[in-house]
């Protein structure tokens, strides 16, 4: 085959050397900045910081701990113990390696800037908008992840890329847990979910550089990568809800932001990188997230698997055409074209015409008849729980485990 005619998709299918070259270029393009890092830590949730470029910072607290566990501990036994740790107020399981147990105890602590009153408004935000959030976590944040080159490449070449349904279920758990009434309180699970996810990130940083497909000298999941993902979730969702002209009370908006600020902290993001306000988050996203979106062969492959998820789950209502139409409607033509998602002849026009009136009608009903708020929430909650259970194939509670291999 003529090398000049070999497409990225062909390279991905054949495992050819051109893909490795393209992957290395996509990764190294973001390991250094053409311009200095200028975002001020004065705009962060703590209002101070050293100002280090997040591209050059990883997780020095978690990384050596997980390297020691993977190289010297009985990881399956550790995973069995971690599977018993579910709720925020549970003690750390007895029998874990001491270094890991000490790290978990440290990492699970909420920061001094936690505001319980503000956090309470986060559930009110989710309660009213659970349906929208479910759609956006899937079709905005989920599909956007496939055009974030670093994230797409790290997912594809790590264990998650070869166990995508399992990874989707665990990502869905993250989105579910942050929206519960007691997410960060007693009986909630969000602290545990965040700390376990932080452990997985450190594990991937240790394992992925060993992959023959991974460029030499590139460490995945920097603080910059974590903030890019944070913006693909929190900031992107707030941008879209604002574009839909949803009337969001200031207290609820701030509560939702605070829930994501805490999530970022518990994931190991330095406080100096976590924006203090939505306007500062939007400003930061314009330099961290927006300019780097681009297609990759690996990202296209992951998107293709996501679009086929309904068929794999035998869910007719989640056909490839419907999922593709929602992706194009929410993410726009540019990203849909990058991912080779065709415009669906029935669902695309229907969404263009009907979604705005649907949102307006739903918001109008809630505004004039607040008593229906609870039934709406119960219905949304049923859909969220059903999706989580179905993705996990009824294996609940869903455990986030330390990987031992790459793809």
MOMOFEN-V245288 format. One record per residue. N is the residue number from 1. RES is the residue in one letter. PHI is phi as a letter, one per 40 degrees, with the letter a starting at -180 (NA if undefined). PSI is psi in whole degrees, -180 to 180 (999 if undefined). D_CENTER is the distance of its C-alpha to the mean C-alpha in whole Angstrom. Layout:
BEGIN
n=N res=RES phi=PHI psi=PSI d_center=D_CENTER
n=N res=RES phi=PHI psi=PSI d_center=D_CENTER
END
This chain:
BEGIN
n=1 res=X phi=NA psi=139 d_center=38
n=2 res=X phi=c psi=120 d_center=38
n=3 res=X phi=c psi=-31 d_center=36
n=4 res=X phi=c psi=-17 d_center=35
n=5 res=X phi=b psi=0 d_center=35
n=6 res=X phi=c psi=116 d_center=32
n=7 res=X phi=c psi=164 d_center=29
n=8 res=X phi=c psi=-36 d_center=25
n=9 res=X phi=c psi=-41 d_center=25
n=10 res=X phi=c psi=-41 d_center=28
n=11 res=X phi=c psi=-40 d_center=27
n=12 res=X phi=c psi=-40 d_center=24
n=13 res=X phi=c psi=-38 d_center=26
n=14 res=X phi=c psi=-11 d_center=29
n=15 res=X phi=g psi=26 d_center=27
n=16 res=X phi=c psi=166 d_center=29
n=17 res=X phi=c psi=-25 d_center=30
n=18 res=X phi=c psi=-32 d_center=29
n=19 res=X phi=c psi=-41 d_center=25
n=20 res=X phi=c psi=-39 d_center=25
n=21 res=X phi=c psi=-47 d_center=27
n=22 res=X phi=c psi=-40 d_center=24
n=23 res=X phi=c psi=-44 d_center=21
n=24 res=X phi=c psi=-41 d_center=23
n=25 res=X phi=c psi=-42 d_center=24
n=26 res=X phi=c psi=-35 d_center=20
n=27 res=X phi=c psi=-49 d_center=19
n=28 res=X phi=c psi=-18 d_center=22
n=29 res=X phi=c psi=-22 d_center=22
n=30 res=X phi=b psi=18 d_center=19
n=31 res=X phi=c psi=-3 d_center=21
n=32 res=X phi=a psi=151 d_center=23
n=33 res=X phi=b psi=139 d_center=24
n=34 res=X phi=c psi=-32 d_center=26
n=35 res=X phi=b psi=152 d_center=27
n=36 res=X phi=c psi=155 d_center=26
n=37 res=X phi=c psi=120 d_center=23
n=38 res=X phi=b psi=-5 d_center=25
n=39 res=X phi=c psi=130 d_center=22
n=40 res=X phi=c psi=130 d_center=24
n=41 res=X phi=c psi=-12 d_center=23
n=42 res=X phi=c psi=-21 d_center=26
n=43 res=X phi=c psi=6 d_center=23
n=44 res=X phi=c psi=174 d_center=21
n=45 res=X phi=c psi=-23 d_center=20
n=46 res=X phi=b psi=-10 d_center=23
n=47 res=X phi=g psi=16 d_center=25
n=48 res=X phi=a psi=170 d_center=26
n=49 res=X phi=i psi=172 d_center=25
n=50 res=X phi=c psi=-18 d_center=26
n=51 res=X phi=g psi=16 d_center=25
n=52 res=X phi=c psi=145 d_center=24
n=53 res=X phi=c psi=121 d_center=22
n=54 res=X phi=c psi=-16 d_center=18
n=55 res=X phi=c psi=-20 d_center=18
n=56 res=X phi=b psi=17 d_center=21
n=57 res=X phi=b psi=137 d_center=19
n=58 res=X phi=b psi=-120 d_center=17
n=59 res=X phi=b psi=80 d_center=18
n=60 res=X phi=c psi=-13 d_center=21
n=61 res=X phi=c psi=-43 d_center=21
n=62 res=X phi=c psi=-34 d_center=19
n=63 res=X phi=c psi=-49 d_center=20
n=64 res=X phi=c psi=-31 d_center=24
n=65 res=X phi=c psi=-48 d_center=23
n=66 res=X phi=c psi=-30 d_center=21
n=67 res=X phi=c psi=-42 d_center=23
n=68 res=X phi=c psi=-42 d_center=26
n=69 res=X phi=c psi=-48 d_center=25
n=70 res=X phi=c psi=-39 d_center=24
n=71 res=X phi=c psi=-24 d_center=27
n=72 res=X phi=b psi=-9 d_center=30
n=73 res=X phi=b psi=169 d_center=28
n=74 res=X phi=c psi=91 d_center=28
n=75 res=X phi=c psi=-43 d_center=25
n=76 res=X phi=d psi=-39 d_center=25
n=77 res=X phi=c psi=-39 d_center=27
n=78 res=X phi=c psi=-43 d_center=25
n=79 res=X phi=c psi=-38 d_center=22
n=80 res=X phi=c psi=-39 d_center=25
n=81 res=X phi=c psi=-43 d_center=25
n=82 res=X phi=c psi=-30 d_center=21
n=83 res=X phi=c psi=-22 d_center=21
n=84 res=X phi=c psi=-10 d_center=24
n=85 res=X phi=c psi=106 d_center=22
n=86 res=X phi=b psi=-43 d_center=20
n=87 res=X phi=b psi=149 d_center=21
n=88 res=X phi=d psi=-38 d_center=20
n=89 res=X phi=c psi=5 d_center=24
n=90 res=X phi=c psi=146 d_center=25
n=91 res=X phi=c psi=159 d_center=26
n=92 res=X phi=c psi=134 d_center=25
n=93 res=X phi=d psi=137 d_center=26
n=94 res=X phi=c psi=137 d_center=30
n=95 res=X phi=h psi=-8 d_center=30
n=96 res=X phi=c psi=152 d_center=27
n=97 res=X phi=d psi=140 d_center=28
n=98 res=X phi=d psi=-43 d_center=29
n=99 res=X phi=c psi=-41 d_center=27
n=100 res=X phi=c psi=-43 d_center=24
n=101 res=X phi=c psi=-44 d_center=25
n=102 res=X phi=c psi=-41 d_center=26
n=103 res=X phi=c psi=-46 d_center=23
n=104 res=X phi=c psi=-43 d_center=21
n=105 res=X phi=c psi=-38 d_center=24
n=106 res=X phi=c psi=-46 d_center=23
n=107 res=X phi=c psi=-22 d_center=19
n=108 res=X phi=c psi=-8 d_center=19
n=109 res=X phi=c psi=131 d_center=21
n=110 res=X phi=c psi=148 d_center=20
n=111 res=X phi=c psi=163 d_center=21
n=112 res=X phi=c psi=-24 d_center=25
n=113 res=X phi=c psi=7 d_center=23
n=114 res=X phi=c psi=133 d_center=22
n=115 res=X phi=b psi=103 d_center=23
n=116 res=X phi=c psi=-37 d_center=24
n=117 res=X phi=c psi=-44 d_center=25
n=118 res=X phi=c psi=-40 d_center=23
n=119 res=X phi=c psi=-34 d_center=20
n=120 res=X phi=c psi=-32 d_center=22
n=121 res=X phi=c psi=-17 d_center=22
n=122 res=X phi=c psi=-39 d_center=18
n=123 res=X phi=c psi=-36 d_center=19
n=124 res=X phi=c psi=-39 d_center=22
n=125 res=X phi=d psi=-50 d_center=19
n=126 res=X phi=c psi=-39 d_center=17
n=127 res=X phi=d psi=-40 d_center=20
n=128 res=X phi=c psi=-22 d_center=22
n=129 res=X phi=b psi=25 d_center=18
n=130 res=X phi=d psi=-39 d_center=17
n=131 res=X phi=c psi=-48 d_center=18
n=132 res=X phi=c psi=-44 d_center=16
n=133 res=X phi=c psi=-41 d_center=13
n=134 res=X phi=c psi=-43 d_center=13
n=135 res=X phi=c psi=-43 d_center=14
n=136 res=X phi=c psi=-37 d_center=11
n=137 res=X phi=d psi=-36 d_center=8
n=138 res=X phi=c psi=-52 d_center=10
n=139 res=X phi=c psi=-15 d_center=12
n=140 res=X phi=c psi=-69 d_center=10
n=141 res=X phi=c psi=-46 d_center=7
n=142 res=X phi=c psi=-49 d_center=7
n=143 res=X phi=c psi=-31 d_center=10
n=144 res=X phi=c psi=-33 d_center=10
n=145 res=X phi=d psi=-25 d_center=8
n=146 res=X phi=c psi=-11 d_center=11
n=147 res=X phi=b psi=18 d_center=13
n=148 res=X phi=c psi=101 d_center=11
n=149 res=X phi=d psi=-49 d_center=14
n=150 res=X phi=d psi=-44 d_center=13
n=151 res=X phi=c psi=-45 d_center=10
n=152 res=X phi=c psi=-43 d_center=12
n=153 res=X phi=c psi=-41 d_center=14
n=154 res=X phi=c psi=-41 d_center=13
n=155 res=X phi=c psi=-47 d_center=11
n=156 res=X phi=c psi=-44 d_center=15
n=157 res=X phi=c psi=-10 d_center=17
n=158 res=X phi=c psi=-178 d_center=16
n=159 res=X phi=c psi=-32 d_center=16
n=160 res=X phi=d psi=-31 d_center=13
n=161 res=X phi=c psi=-29 d_center=15
n=162 res=X phi=c psi=-4 d_center=18
n=163 res=X phi=b psi=59 d_center=16
n=164 res=X phi=c psi=-39 d_center=14
n=165 res=X phi=c psi=-41 d_center=14
n=166 res=X phi=c psi=-42 d_center=14
n=167 res=X phi=c psi=-40 d_center=11
n=168 res=X phi=c psi=-42 d_center=10
n=169 res=X phi=c psi=-40 d_center=12
n=170 res=X phi=c psi=-35 d_center=10
n=171 res=X phi=c psi=-40 d_center=6
n=172 res=X phi=c psi=-36 d_center=9
n=173 res=X phi=c psi=-41 d_center=10
n=174 res=X phi=d psi=-48 d_center=8
n=175 res=X phi=c psi=-33 d_center=8
n=176 res=X phi=c psi=-48 d_center=12
n=177 res=X phi=c psi=-36 d_center=13
n=178 res=X phi=c psi=-17 d_center=12
n=179 res=X phi=c psi=6 d_center=14
n=180 res=X phi=c psi=162 d_center=17
n=181 res=X phi=c psi=-33 d_center=20
n=182 res=X phi=b psi=42 d_center=20
n=183 res=X phi=d psi=-46 d_center=17
n=184 res=X phi=b psi=11 d_center=18
n=185 res=X phi=b psi=-169 d_center=21
n=186 res=X phi=c psi=134 d_center=24
n=187 res=X phi=g psi=-13 d_center=23
n=188 res=X phi=c psi=174 d_center=19
n=189 res=X phi=b psi=0 d_center=16
n=190 res=X phi=c psi=-37 d_center=14
n=191 res=X phi=c psi=-46 d_center=15
n=192 res=X phi=c psi=-46 d_center=16
n=193 res=X phi=c psi=-43 d_center=12
n=194 res=X phi=c psi=-46 d_center=11
n=195 res=X phi=c psi=-41 d_center=14
n=196 res=X phi=c psi=-39 d_center=14
n=197 res=X phi=c psi=-39 d_center=10
n=198 res=X phi=c psi=-40 d_center=12
n=199 res=X phi=c psi=-41 d_center=15
n=200 res=X phi=c psi=-43 d_center=13
n=201 res=X phi=d psi=-43 d_center=12
n=202 res=X phi=c psi=-36 d_center=16
n=203 res=X phi=c psi=-43 d_center=17
n=204 res=X phi=c psi=-39 d_center=15
n=205 res=X phi=c psi=-31 d_center=17
n=206 res=X phi=c psi=-38 d_center=20
n=207 res=X phi=c psi=-41 d_center=20
n=208 res=X phi=c psi=-37 d_center=19
n=209 res=X phi=c psi=-14 d_center=22
n=210 res=X phi=c psi=-13 d_center=24
n=211 res=X phi=c psi=136 d_center=23
n=212 res=X phi=c psi=-15 d_center=26
n=213 res=X phi=c psi=-6 d_center=23
n=214 res=X phi=c psi=134 d_center=22
n=215 res=X phi=c psi=138 d_center=24
n=216 res=X phi=c psi=137 d_center=26
n=217 res=X phi=g psi=6 d_center=25
n=218 res=X phi=b psi=120 d_center=21
n=219 res=X phi=c psi=124 d_center=19
n=220 res=X phi=c psi=166 d_center=15
n=221 res=X phi=f psi=63 d_center=12
n=222 res=X phi=c psi=174 d_center=15
n=223 res=X phi=c psi=-33 d_center=14
n=224 res=X phi=c psi=-44 d_center=14
n=225 res=X phi=c psi=-41 d_center=11
n=226 res=X phi=c psi=-41 d_center=9
n=227 res=X phi=c psi=-35 d_center=10
n=228 res=X phi=c psi=-45 d_center=10
n=229 res=X phi=c psi=-40 d_center=6
n=230 res=X phi=d psi=-44 d_center=7
n=231 res=X phi=c psi=-32 d_center=9
n=232 res=X phi=c psi=-19 d_center=7
n=233 res=X phi=c psi=-80 d_center=6
n=234 res=X phi=c psi=-56 d_center=9
n=235 res=X phi=c psi=-43 d_center=12
n=236 res=X phi=c psi=-43 d_center=11
n=237 res=X phi=c psi=-44 d_center=12
n=238 res=X phi=c psi=-36 d_center=15
n=239 res=X phi=c psi=-45 d_center=16
n=240 res=X phi=c psi=-43 d_center=16
n=241 res=X phi=c psi=-37 d_center=18
n=242 res=X phi=c psi=-40 d_center=20
n=243 res=X phi=c psi=-31 d_center=21
n=244 res=X phi=c psi=-3 d_center=22
n=245 res=X phi=g psi=39 d_center=24
n=246 res=X phi=c psi=133 d_center=23
n=247 res=X phi=c psi=105 d_center=25
n=248 res=X phi=b psi=116 d_center=23
n=249 res=X phi=d psi=145 d_center=25
n=250 res=X phi=d psi=-39 d_center=24
n=251 res=X phi=c psi=-39 d_center=24
n=252 res=X phi=c psi=-39 d_center=21
n=253 res=X phi=c psi=-46 d_center=19
n=254 res=X phi=c psi=-35 d_center=20
n=255 res=X phi=c psi=-43 d_center=19
n=256 res=X phi=c psi=-42 d_center=16
n=257 res=X phi=c psi=-43 d_center=15
n=258 res=X phi=c psi=-37 d_center=16
n=259 res=X phi=c psi=-36 d_center=14
n=260 res=X phi=c psi=-30 d_center=11
n=261 res=X phi=c psi=-44 d_center=14
n=262 res=X phi=c psi=-39 d_center=14
n=263 res=X phi=d psi=-44 d_center=11
n=264 res=X phi=d psi=-46 d_center=11
n=265 res=X phi=d psi=-47 d_center=14
n=266 res=X phi=c psi=-22 d_center=14
n=267 res=X phi=c psi=-5 d_center=11
n=268 res=X phi=g psi=8 d_center=14
n=269 res=X phi=c psi=134 d_center=14
n=270 res=X phi=c psi=139 d_center=17
n=271 res=X phi=d psi=-30 d_center=18
n=272 res=X phi=c psi=-13 d_center=20
n=273 res=X phi=c psi=-9 d_center=17
n=274 res=X phi=c psi=117 d_center=15
n=275 res=X phi=c psi=149 d_center=17
n=276 res=X phi=c psi=-27 d_center=20
n=277 res=X phi=b psi=166 d_center=20
n=278 res=X phi=c psi=-37 d_center=18
n=279 res=X phi=c psi=-38 d_center=21
n=280 res=X phi=c psi=-34 d_center=20
n=281 res=X phi=c psi=-44 d_center=16
n=282 res=X phi=c psi=-40 d_center=17
n=283 res=X phi=c psi=-45 d_center=20
n=284 res=X phi=c psi=-40 d_center=17
n=285 res=X phi=c psi=-30 d_center=15
n=286 res=X phi=c psi=-23 d_center=18
n=287 res=X phi=b psi=-27 d_center=19
n=288 res=X phi=c psi=-41 d_center=15
n=289 res=X phi=c psi=-56 d_center=13
n=290 res=X phi=d psi=-45 d_center=16
n=291 res=X phi=c psi=-17 d_center=18
n=292 res=X phi=c psi=-8 d_center=16
n=293 res=X phi=c psi=130 d_center=15
n=294 res=X phi=a psi=153 d_center=17
n=295 res=X phi=c psi=148 d_center=18
n=296 res=X phi=b psi=160 d_center=18
n=297 res=X phi=c psi=-41 d_center=20
n=298 res=X phi=c psi=-42 d_center=17
n=299 res=X phi=c psi=-40 d_center=15
n=300 res=X phi=c psi=-39 d_center=17
n=301 res=X phi=c psi=-44 d_center=18
n=302 res=X phi=c psi=-42 d_center=14
n=303 res=X phi=c psi=-39 d_center=15
n=304 res=X phi=c psi=-41 d_center=18
n=305 res=X phi=c psi=-40 d_center=17
n=306 res=X phi=c psi=-40 d_center=14
n=307 res=X phi=c psi=-24 d_center=17
n=308 res=X phi=c psi=5 d_center=20
n=309 res=X phi=c psi=-40 d_center=18
n=310 res=X phi=d psi=-40 d_center=20
n=311 res=X phi=c psi=-40 d_center=23
n=312 res=X phi=c psi=-29 d_center=22
n=313 res=X phi=c psi=3 d_center=21
n=314 res=X phi=f psi=40 d_center=25
n=315 res=X phi=b psi=103 d_center=24
n=316 res=X phi=c psi=-35 d_center=26
n=317 res=X phi=c psi=-10 d_center=24
n=318 res=X phi=b psi=50 d_center=21
n=319 res=X phi=c psi=163 d_center=23
n=320 res=X phi=d psi=-39 d_center=22
n=321 res=X phi=c psi=-43 d_center=24
n=322 res=X phi=c psi=-45 d_center=22
n=323 res=X phi=c psi=-40 d_center=18
n=324 res=X phi=c psi=-39 d_center=20
n=325 res=X phi=c psi=-43 d_center=21
n=326 res=X phi=c psi=-40 d_center=18
n=327 res=X phi=c psi=-48 d_center=16
n=328 res=X phi=c psi=-40 d_center=19
n=329 res=X phi=c psi=-43 d_center=20
n=330 res=X phi=c psi=-41 d_center=17
n=331 res=X phi=c psi=-17 d_center=16
n=332 res=X phi=g psi=169 d_center=19
n=333 res=X phi=c psi=-37 d_center=22
n=334 res=X phi=c psi=-51 d_center=21
n=335 res=X phi=c psi=-39 d_center=18
n=336 res=X phi=c psi=-41 d_center=19
n=337 res=X phi=c psi=-40 d_center=22
n=338 res=X phi=d psi=-39 d_center=20
n=339 res=X phi=c psi=10 d_center=19
n=340 res=X phi=f psi=39 d_center=22
n=341 res=X phi=c psi=114 d_center=22
n=342 res=X phi=c psi=152 d_center=25
n=343 res=X phi=c psi=122 d_center=26
n=344 res=X phi=c psi=129 d_center=27
n=345 res=X phi=c psi=-22 d_center=30
n=346 res=X phi=b psi=-53 d_center=30
n=347 res=X phi=c psi=-36 d_center=26
n=348 res=X phi=c psi=-51 d_center=26
n=349 res=X phi=c psi=-35 d_center=29
n=350 res=X phi=c psi=-44 d_center=28
n=351 res=X phi=c psi=-40 d_center=25
n=352 res=X phi=d psi=-38 d_center=26
n=353 res=X phi=c psi=-39 d_center=29
n=354 res=X phi=c psi=-25 d_center=28
n=355 res=X phi=c psi=-44 d_center=25
n=356 res=X phi=d psi=-51 d_center=26
n=357 res=X phi=c psi=-35 d_center=29
n=358 res=X phi=c psi=-47 d_center=27
n=359 res=X phi=c psi=-45 d_center=25
n=360 res=X phi=c psi=-42 d_center=28
n=361 res=X phi=c psi=-45 d_center=30
n=362 res=X phi=c psi=-44 d_center=27
n=363 res=X phi=c psi=-36 d_center=27
n=364 res=X phi=c psi=-40 d_center=31
n=365 res=X phi=c psi=-45 d_center=31
n=366 res=X phi=c psi=-32 d_center=29
n=367 res=X phi=c psi=-41 d_center=31
n=368 res=X phi=c psi=-18 d_center=34
n=369 res=X phi=b psi=73 d_center=34
n=370 res=X phi=d psi=-19 d_center=32
n=371 res=X phi=c psi=-22 d_center=33
n=372 res=X phi=c psi=-2 d_center=31
n=373 res=X phi=d psi=-45 d_center=28
n=374 res=X phi=c psi=-48 d_center=28
n=375 res=X phi=d psi=-40 d_center=28
n=376 res=X phi=d psi=-47 d_center=25
n=377 res=X phi=c psi=-42 d_center=23
n=378 res=X phi=c psi=-39 d_center=24
n=379 res=X phi=c psi=-46 d_center=24
n=380 res=X phi=c psi=-42 d_center=20
n=381 res=X phi=c psi=-38 d_center=20
n=382 res=X phi=c psi=-45 d_center=22
n=383 res=X phi=c psi=-42 d_center=20
n=384 res=X phi=c psi=-45 d_center=16
n=385 res=X phi=c psi=-40 d_center=18
n=386 res=X phi=c psi=-45 d_center=20
n=387 res=X phi=c psi=-43 d_center=17
n=388 res=X phi=c psi=-46 d_center=15
n=389 res=X phi=c psi=-40 d_center=19
n=390 res=X phi=c psi=-43 d_center=19
n=391 res=X phi=c psi=-36 d_center=16
n=392 res=X phi=c psi=3 d_center=17
n=393 res=X phi=f psi=42 d_center=21
n=394 res=X phi=g psi=16 d_center=22
n=395 res=X phi=c psi=88 d_center=21
n=396 res=X phi=b psi=146 d_center=21
n=397 res=X phi=c psi=149 d_center=20
n=398 res=X phi=c psi=127 d_center=17
n=399 res=X phi=b psi=134 d_center=17
n=400 res=X phi=c psi=117 d_center=14
n=401 res=X phi=b psi=152 d_center=17
n=402 res=X phi=c psi=127 d_center=18
n=403 res=X phi=c psi=159 d_center=18
n=404 res=X phi=b psi=-10 d_center=21
n=405 res=X phi=b psi=167 d_center=21
n=406 res=X phi=c psi=-166 d_center=19
n=407 res=X phi=c psi=999 d_center=20
END
